[in-house]
């Protein structure tokens, strides 16, 4: 079964729209990465400021290869001068999928 990696981002007040806009304009390199299955940006609805960046992979080795890739490094480089970071903090959660059900 797949593996899931969730990056937890703390988004300062007033920066949620900026974060979502930046993600909407992402290069999408991960979409073409071997072993990649899915990406979702999850907006909090409970009043918190934590966004979840959800990715699913065929295996841990595929995720690790992505993290070590040139494309990952370029996509996660520092923001251009004059742009505030849209998120602070960074916590990576790791899961193995043991059961999955999808709509028929």
N, C-alpha and C positions, 0 to 999 in steps of 0.2 A: 504494500500500500504506500501511499504518498507520505511526504513529510510537509509540515506547515511551519512557516516562520512568520512571526508577528513582531513588527517593529513598533514599539509604543512611543509616540511623540507627544511631548507636552507643548501645547500651543498657547502662547501668551494671548491675553485678551486683545481683541481687535485684529488678530492675525489669521483667523480661520479662513477667511475668504482668500487671503494671499496664499496660504498653504494649498488650498484646493485649486486655485488658479495655476500655481506652479506645477502641481501634480498633473493637471489636465494638459499641460504643455510638455510633459516629460518626453524624452526621445523615444521611449518604448523599446530600448535595446533589450531589456529583460524578456520581452515577448518573443524574441527570436533566439533565446538562449536554450541550448539542448537541456532537456529535463524540466523546463519551466512548464507549469500547467495553468496557473491562474494568479491574478492580481486583483485586489480590492482595496480601496481607501475607505475606511470606516469612520464616519463622523459620529461623535458622541451625541446622545439624545437625553442623557441623564444629568445635564448641567455641568459635567466635568469638562476639563480642557484636554483630555487625552484622545488623540486620534490613533487608530490602529492601521498599520500598513500590512495587509494580509497577503502572503504569497504561498502558493502550494507547488511542490516539486515532486518529481518522480522518486528522488532519493536524496540523501544528505550530500552525497558527492557532487551532485548537480548544483545544489545551493552553494556549497563551498567553492566550486569552480567559478560561479557567478561572483561571489564576494571577492575573489582574487583576480577577477578579470579587469582588463584595461577599461572596458565599457562601464563597469561599476565605479571605478575610480574617477572617471571623467564625469559621470552623472552625479556623483556625490562630492564634487570639489567644492571649495569654499564659494560663497555667494560673491557676485561681482561687488566691487567697492561701491558703497552708498546704499546697498540693499541690506535691510535688516534680516536676520534669520527668521523664518516663519515658524520655527519650532525649536525647542530646547530639550535637553534630555534625550536619552535614547536607550531604551531597554529592549533587548531582543528575547522574545519568548520562543521556545522550540517545542514542537509536538510531533508525534507520529500519529497518523490517521489509523485507527484500529477498526472503525466502522464508518460507512458512508452510505447515504441514501439520497437519491436525486429524483426529481419529478419524472414521471413516465411520459 
